[in-house]
Amino acid sequence: MAPTSDGDLDFTFRAGKDGTVTILRRGKVVTILRSDAARNFLAEVVGAPLVEQQQLMARMTGNYKRGNERLAASHPRNRGLGDR
């Protein structure tokens, strides 16, 4: 599923009573933050616009597009043997 035009990447999070933060994507657990990482995440995400929240959660989970995917696909080492 592609991101919607409003910047929603389908990430959500839940803060637990034990101080952990669970980050979910499309309802499935992607990562659990604990301790300092959880506190720092909450400090950044609370009050931030939806687009910034989504980007932060993507970065925290490692599910973050860097913009070079199209360029990398055309690199010689990533092409099939028939293309060389």
Stockholm file with secondary structure:
# STOCKHOLM 1.0

chainA/1-84         MAPTSDGDLDFTFRAGKDGTVTILRRGKVVTILRSDAARNFLAEVVGAPLVEQQQLMARMTGNYKRGNERLAASHPRNRGLGDR
#=GR chainA/1-84 SS CCCCTTCCCSEEEEECTTSCEEEEETTEEEEEECHHHHHHHHHHHTTCCHHHHHHHHHHHHTCCCCSCHHHHHTSGGGSCGGGC
#=GC SS_cons        CCCCTTCCCSEEEEECTTSCEEEEETTEEEEEECHHHHHHHHHHHTTCCHHHHHHHHHHHHTCCCCSCHHHHHTSGGGSCGGGC
//
